[in-house]
């Protein structure tokens, strides 16, 4: 069974869906980042403290077929799954709480997402998610989640009756935007393996998260950033 990129993101250890809980509360540091980060301003805020973009504005900044080319087809958004999701074998992820994994997306109120299939040279998937909030909240939230995920080389994610073995590796993040995070996730289920790359780039008050087949992420990341940055 091949794991779809959208399914993988839903199973990735509260990684994606717990962001809201991590981005709220006190401003205490979440500890050193496991991935490369390059804050431009010491306080984590942009110089102009720009107001967050609306979900409608973010949706206009998503990649589409005209940006990606004829080999890409946009996928309809899948209905939210309601299976309980739990994590075993990774205390840092377990502490984030399983309840967060039952949501449909990050709980930042301003968000937009799109998913694509790629037919050139084999079927693969690519997904882009955009979030907007203050720079400090975006930085703290995504940093805490990436740190938790890579704190355990392997762990187990249980979604309903499905058990997935997840392996994580920090990857060098491209020197783009204000802060960067990148990791490689290997999912094993029923003897099959799927590899997904996740790269997150913060540009001011917008977080760009691109996930999918590693080659597709690398090929399209700068396109996503250029389109998002045009609105800032």
C-alpha positions in Angstrom: 0.0 0.0 0.0 1.4 3.4 -1.0 1.0 6.2 1.5 -0.3 9.4 0.0 1.4 12.6 1.0 -1.9 14.0 2.4 -2.3 10.8 4.5 1.2 11.0 5.7 0.9 14.6 6.9 -2.2 13.5 8.8 -0.3 10.7 10.5 2.9 12.6 11.1 2.9 12.5 14.8 0.8 15.5 15.6 3.5 17.1 13.7 1.2 19.1 11.5 -1.9 19.3 13.5 -0.6 20.2 17.0 0.8 23.5 15.9 -2.0 25.6 17.4 -1.3 24.3 20.9 2.4 24.9 20.5 1.9 28.4 19.1 -0.2 29.7 22.0 0.6 30.4 25.6 3.7 31.8 27.2 6.6 33.1 25.1 9.2 30.9 26.8 11.8 29.4 24.6 11.2 25.9 23.2 14.9 25.1 23.3 17.5 25.0 20.5 16.2 24.2 17.1 17.1 20.8 15.6 17.0 22.2 12.1 18.7 25.3 10.6 17.2 28.6 11.6 18.2 32.0 10.6 16.2 34.7 12.4 16.7 38.1 10.8 15.5 40.1 13.8 16.4 39.1 17.3 12.9 39.5 18.6 11.5 37.2 15.9 9.2 40.0 14.5 9.5 41.7 11.2 10.7 45.3 11.2 7.3 46.6 10.3 5.2 44.1 12.4 3.0 43.4 9.5 -0.6 42.3 10.2 -1.3 38.6 9.4 -2.8 37.9 6.0 -6.3 36.6 5.8 -7.1 33.0 4.6 -8.6 34.5 1.4 -5.4 36.3 0.7 -3.3 33.2 1.5 -5.4 31.1 -0.9 -4.4 33.4 -3.8 -0.7 32.8 -3.0 -0.9 29.0 -3.3 0.8 27.3 -6.2 -1.5 26.2 -9.0 -1.2 24.2 -12.2 -0.1 27.2 -14.2 2.9 27.6 -11.8 3.8 23.9 -11.7 3.2 22.8 -15.3 1.1 20.3 -17.2 2.3 17.2 -15.3 0.6 18.4 -12.1 -3.1 17.9 -11.3 -4.7 19.5 -8.3 -6.4 17.1 -5.9 -9.7 17.8 -4.1 -9.3 18.3 -0.4 -10.1 15.1 1.5 -12.7 14.8 4.1 -11.4 15.0 7.7 -10.6 11.7 9.3 -11.8 11.2 12.8 -9.8 8.2 13.9 -7.9 8.6 17.2 -4.2 9.1 16.6 -1.6 8.2 19.2 2.2 8.2 19.2 4.3 5.5 20.9 8.0 5.5 21.6 8.6 9.3 21.4 8.1 11.1 24.7 8.4 14.6 23.2 5.7 13.9 20.7 3.5 12.1 23.3 3.6 15.3 25.4 2.1 17.3 22.6 -1.1 15.3 23.1 -3.1 13.0 20.9 -6.2 15.2 20.8 -4.4 17.6 18.5 -4.1 15.0 15.8 -7.9 14.7 15.3 -8.1 18.3 13.8 -8.4 19.0 10.1 -5.5 21.4 9.8 -3.2 23.6 11.9 -5.3 25.7 14.2 -3.8 29.0 13.1 -7.0 30.7 12.0 -5.4 32.1 8.8 -4.5 29.2 6.5 -4.7 27.8 3.0 -3.7 24.5 1.4 -3.4 22.7 -1.9 -2.4 19.2 -2.9 -1.2 17.9 -6.3 -0.4 14.7 -8.0 2.5 14.5 -10.4 2.4 12.2 -13.4 5.8 12.9 -15.0 8.0 9.9 -14.4 5.7 8.2 -11.9 2.9 9.1 -9.7 3.9 11.3 -6.7 2.3 13.9 -4.6 3.1 17.5 -3.6 1.3 19.6 -1.0 1.6 23.2 0.0 0.3 24.8 3.1 0.4 28.5 4.0 -0.2 30.0 7.5 -0.1 33.6 8.7 0.3 34.9 12.2 2.9 37.0 14.0 6.5 36.0 13.2 7.1 35.0 16.8 4.1 32.6 17.0 4.9 31.0 13.7 8.6 30.5 14.7 7.8 29.1 18.1 5.1 26.8 16.9 6.8 25.2 13.9 10.1 25.0 15.7 8.7 23.2 18.6 7.0 20.6 16.4 10.0 20.0 14.2 12.2 19.6 17.3 9.8 17.1 18.8 9.6 15.0 15.7 13.4 14.7 15.2 14.0 14.1 18.8 13.3 10.4 18.2 14.9 8.6 15.3 12.0 6.2 15.1 8.6 6.0 16.7 5.2 4.5 16.1 2.0 6.3 15.0 -1.3 4.5 15.4 -4.3 5.8 13.5 -7.4 3.7 13.9 -6.3 0.2 13.1 -3.3 1.4 11.1 0.2 1.2 12.7 2.9 3.2 10.9 6.6 3.1 11.8 8.1 6.6 11.3 11.8 7.4 10.9 13.0 11.0 11.0 16.1 12.8 9.8 17.0 16.5 9.9 18.0 17.7 6.5 19.9 20.9 5.6 17.4 23.6 4.9 18.0 26.0 2.0 19.1 29.5 2.9 15.8 31.2 2.1 13.5 33.5 3.9 13.9 34.4 7.5 13.9 31.0 9.1 14.1 27.5 7.8 13.3 23.9 8.9 13.6 20.7 6.9 13.3 17.0 7.6 13.0 13.7 5.8 10.3 11.3 7.1 10.2 7.6 6.3 6.9 5.8 6.8 6.7 2.0 6.9 3.4 0.1 6.8 2.7 -3.5 5.8 6.2 -4.0 4.4 5.9 -0.9 2.2 7.9 2.3 2.6 7.2 5.9 1.7 9.6 8.8 2.0 8.3 12.4 2.4 10.3 15.6 2.7 8.9 18.5 4.7 10.5 21.9 4.4 9.1 25.0 6.2 10.2 28.5 5.4 9.1 31.6 7.3 9.0 34.8 5.4 7.9 37.6 7.8 4.4 36.8 9.0 3.8 33.9 6.5 4.9 30.3 7.0 5.3 28.2 3.8 5.2 24.4 4.3 5.9 22.2 1.3 5.6 18.4 1.7 5.8 15.4 -0.6 8.3 13.4 -2.7 11.7 14.9 -2.0 12.5 15.7 -5.6 9.2 17.5 -6.0 9.7 19.5 -2.9 13.2 20.6 -3.9 12.0 21.5 -7.5 9.0 23.6 -6.4 10.0 25.1 -3.0 11.4 28.4 -4.5 8.3 28.8 -6.7 6.1 28.6 -3.6 8.3 31.1 -1.8 8.4 33.5 -4.7 4.7 33.5 -5.0 4.1 34.0 -1.3 6.8 36.7 -1.0 5.2 38.7 -3.8 2.4 39.7 -1.4 4.7 40.9 1.4 
